[in-house]
C-alpha cells in the first residue's frame, strides 16, 4: 500500500509508530545537516525530517533533490517535534524518514500552492487541477459534497426517490437559449441540452412517482456573470397530490435542516411576502432582509411643490441610511456619482441629513420646508443621525436603481454578514409579463405555471393582474430556489398556450407529448428547484459560485484549462452535414 495514514491524522498518540505516507511536497527547508519537508495531501500536512546523523546517507541526499509538488512516498517513525506548531493538527509530531521514494517529479507550478496564492484568477483557471490542491478550493468542494449529502439524506428520509432524466432532449422555449447537439443518425435534426428537467418531472408525476428529486446538471446559453455558469446544478424536486402550502413546508424544512447541520444555526422565522410588497419595499423580488433600509414612497409629500424633477416623476422614493448623517460632502458626491454610473443609470440624487437635534438639512431646501422633510423622515423611518437618499423617475427603473444603492450601502456599512442567514418566501408573482416591443404576454416563470384559481376570470380582461401559483425561496438577497404548482389538465394548459400566443399547431409541436400524457390521468402536482451552486456558495459565506464548482467556465463561457469550446475538424462536420458560416 502507498500509505498507512494520511497527512492530517497523526498526533502525539502515534509517537514511536512506524508509518507510510504519500503526497505532494509543499515546501522544504535545507539546513545542511538537517532537512525538513512538509508533505501535503487532501487531509493535511505532516512534517518530515531527514537528519544527517540518523538518516541513511542515500535517503538523505535524495531528499535534497525534492522540488515543490514532487509526489513522494516515505516510510519512517513518528517522533515528537521539538518546535511544535499549534496551528495544525499534526503540529506535535514529525516523521523521521527511513525510506524515500520519488513517485513523480513535477515542474515548478505557475503559482504558489498556498491559501494566499500569487496566482491571478485567469492563471488559476488555466491550471485548475493545481488550484484544487489549495485549501480554499479543496475545502469548498468538500463543503459542496457535504451539502449534497445532507440534501439527499433529508429528501430520502421523506420518501423522495432520486430519478435520472435525459440530457439529450427536444428544444422547448423556457426563457433562455438552448445548447443544441446535432444528431448524426437523424440528418438535419438536433437535440437540446435541458435548461431544466421540467417536462420529465411532470411526466414522472403522471407515472405515479409522487415524490421525485434529482441533483442534476442544467444548461442555458445566456450571458454570464460571477454567479452564473452555462452549466449549473439544480436540486430538482416534484410532488404529486400537493398544494402550495405542502411544498413550502417541506422546503422550509430542508433549508432549516441544512442551516442546522451545515452551519449549526437554528432558524425559526420564515417570512412570506408578496411579489408586489417585495418590489415596493425593496425594489427587487429577492430582497436581503438582514438589514432594514426599506423604501419609503414620497410622492404624496414631494410632488406638487416647486421642484420640477419630482413633479415630472412617476415615483419619488427614498431610503434612510442608519448613522450616515455625518457623511461628508465628498462622500455624498461619491454616492451621487455611483448611482449615475451606466450600470445603475440614475440622473441624480437628493439627500436629507437628519440632524441629532431633530432638524433637517437637504439638497433641496429651496423647495421643501421642515414640515415636508419631517414627512419624508416618517415615510422612510429615518432617525436622528441618519441620511435619507431619494431617487425619482419611472417606477420600475427607479426602484431598481434604489435597490442597487441599498445593497451597495449595506455592503459599505458591513450590514451583509455572511454568517447571518435570513431566508424568506416571495409569493404571488404575476403569471404573465408584457413584452413592450412585441406587445405579447410571456410566462413570467414557465408556460406550465398554474394561475391562482381566484384570478382565472382576469385572463380575459386583465391578464397582467393574474397571479401565479408560484413561489421563490430567497436567502441573503439571492434567489436560491423557485417553483410553482403546475397546470395538470389539458383544457387549462391549452388556454394558457392561447394567452401566451401559441397557435394550436405550435403548442402541439412543442409540447404535444406532455399534453397527450395529461389525457391519461395527470394528478395535481407542483415542485421546486434549488440552485445547488448558489446555495452552497451562500452557506459557505461567498457571493460567487466558481470556487464551489470543480471546473468552472469563465465569463465568456470558456473552459480555459481544456480550451473549450473549440472548432471540430471538417470530417466531423461533413459527417453531421453541417456547414459553418461565420460572417
Secondary structure, DSSP 8 states (H G I E B T S, - for coil): ---SS-TT---GGGTT-EEEEEEEEEEEEE-SSEEEEEEEETTEEEEEEEETTTS-HHHHHHHTT--TT-EEEEEEEEEE-SS--TTSTTTTEEEEEEEEEEEE-----SS--SSS-S--HHHHHHTHHHHTTSHHHHHHHHHHHHHHHHHHHHHHHTT-EE----SEE----SSSB--EEE-SSSTT-EEEE-S-SHHHHHHHHHTT--EEEEEEEEE-B----TT--SEEEEEEEEEES--HHHHHHHHHHHHHHHHHHHH-------EEEEHHHHHHHHSSSS---SS----EE-HHHHSSSS-HHHHT-SEEEEEEETTGGG--HHHHHHHHHHHTSTTT--S--EEEEE-TTS-EEETTTTT--HHHHHHHHHHHT--TT-EEEEEEESHHHHHHHHHHHHHHHHHHTT---TT---EEEEE--BSEEE-TTT--EEESS-TTB-B-GGGTTHHHH-GGG-BBSEEEEEETTEEEEEEEEB--SHHHHHHHHHHTT--HHHHHHHHHHHHHHHTTT---EEEEEEEHHHHHHHHTT-S-SGGGSTT---TTS-BTTTTBS----HHHHHHHT------
